[in-house]
């Protein structure tokens, strides 16, 4: 019997289109199949609860106070060794890629060690690494992980991508939905580099994901608004980026 390759379809879709929208059940199955620790998602409840402990992003040049986040850096050697957590450092994007908030070092609170070392994060990183290694074999990777909570209020929409349609200045990107609470909209759009729309979809369920080849496409997400303005409203995502390591 020939063993099914669970990443083959995703590899071909990303190679052909430059992006992929993966429904939650399928993405969860990929994490379960490729996790490096036993019972790969056994800490998922604790993992998702960690989004309740994010610090306010004070670097928003638009003056917004709707985004909370934590950040961590990892490295993966070209020899296929394990993904390793790196020393904490600032997040930096040039203004070529982030005209709103780029051009400065932004220091965010680190992702908790228990979260980054747990089965869920390790399964996510391992799955991305297997996929992106196929797309760009033989590379050592600089990996960044961002926990984001975008909050929406009656008088202020939350903006997942306040910089608009953009590239991140990396090689590959995973956007993984963790939780949506009392929000509407938040539509992900994908455009080619000339600005022509290629597709749109909403990450509406836990584990639903967008994967993009940052060299080929741009992406953006529409603002989120509360369904019930009297109740807390937010959109939690994990963004993981891979770029070739320097040196």
Secondary structure, 3 states (H helix, E strand, C coil): CCCCCCCHHHHHHHHHHCEEEECHHHHHHHHHHHCCCCCCCCCHHHHHHHHHHCEECCCCCCCCCCEEEEEEEEEECCCCCCCEECCCCCECCCCCCCCCCCCCCECCCECCHHHHHCHHHHHHHHHHHHHHHHHCCCCCEEEEEEEEEEECECCECECCCCCCCECCCCCEEEEEEEEEECEEECEEEEEECCCCEEEEEECCCCCCEEEEECCCEEEEECCEEECCCCCCCEEEEEEEEEEECCC
